[in-house]
Amino acid sequence: HVMVKTGGKKAISAVSAAPYGSTSILLISYGYIKMLGRDGVKKATEYAILNANYLKSRLESKFKILYTANSGRVAHEFIMDMRVFKVGGIEIDDIVKRLIDYGFHAPTVSFPVAGTLMIEPTESEPLAELDRFCDAMLGILNEIEEVISGDVDAKDNVLKNAPHTQEVLLADEWTRSYPRSKAAYPVKSLIGNKFWASVGRVDNAFGDRNVVCVCPPIESYQTV
């Protein structure tokens, strides 16, 4: 490494900016490419592009898609603009937190454009999973429209309170203005197969500004 002497007598050149960066991550990429082979890498790329365009085709009539080619197609990922919902008081965080209730980890948020989702399905997603994601986004859109139309409370709704944990849903007292079933099972397929969030809504900005380390003190790692 140019800054720190590492590696001993048989050192190789640096593989990352950090002096003790991990080389094992390179083996994962190499192994995947090696197993796919030349034709497999090409096929994987084709599937990734196909998957992204399938999602775009299903969602573009309901959501604004940014940066498409002249052909109307996208590459292996695409950007959905959620800023239009701010007029109804719905923030990007409300949408991605609600996705957890539908069983999805949020896609890339606010990159490269603030207030957007960057969807990148990859080549490994089957059609059923692609459709499940589309159903989740369309379900969330319906929930957004309920808020904007005034059919549900602007502050006490499934979006603002998402994600919903088992602890909250199984509590003896339920004080929210919507039924537990709507919070927990927005689509019927979740009844028999659901991922439960371990924690509810947290204040992201507060957490970023107030880092709390739960690690043991550095002294505990020292040996005599």
Residue, then its C-alpha position, 0 to 999 in steps of 0.5 A: h500500500v502506498m501509505v502503509k507497509t503491508g503484506g510482508k515479503k510477498a505483498i501484492s499491490a493494493v486492492s482497495a483504498a484502505p490499507y487492510g482492505s478485503t480481497s475476498i470480495l473480488l473472489i465472489s465476483y470472479g467466481y460468479i463470472k467464471m461459473l457463468g462463462r462467456d455466454g452466461v455473462k451475456k445471458a445474465t445481462e440480457y435478463a437483467i435488462l429484460n427484468a428492468n424493462y418488464l417492471k417499467s412497462r408494468l409501472e410506467s402508467k402509474f408512476k413517472i419514470l425518469y431518463t428513458a432512452n429514445s426507444g422508451r426503454v431503460a437499461h438494467e435499472f430505472i428511476m421512479d419519481m416519488r416527489v409528485f406525492k409530496v403535495g399530499g404530504i407523502e414523503i419518500d420515507d413513507i413509501v419505502k417504510r411501507l414496502i417493508d410491510y409488503g416484504f421488500h427491502a427498499p431499493t436505492v433511495s434518493f440516488p442519483v435524484a432526491g425523492t426517487l427510487m432506483i429499481e434494479p431487479t438483477e438477472s436472478e429475479p423470477l417473474a413471480e417476484l417481479d410481479r410481487f414487487c409491482d403489486a406492492m408498488l401499485g398497492i402502495l399507490n392506492e394507499i397514497e391516493e387514499v391519503i391525498s383524497g382525504d379518505v384516510d387520516a393524513k397523519d394516522n395511516v398505514l404509510k406514516n406508521a409503517p413498518h408495523t411490527q408483530e409487537v404493535l399488531l398483537a398489543d392488547e390495545w389498538t388505537r389507530s384509525y385503520p384495521r390491523s389486517k390492513a397494516a399487516y396484510p396489504v395483499k392476501s399473499l402475505i397471510g401465509n408467507k410474510f417477513w416481519a420487521s423487527v423494529g418500527r419507524v425510526d427517525n433516520a435523520f436523528g440516528d445519523r446525527n446521533v451515532v450510538c456505538v453498542c460495541p465493547p470498549i476497545e480495551s476489551y480487545q487488547t491482550v496482555 
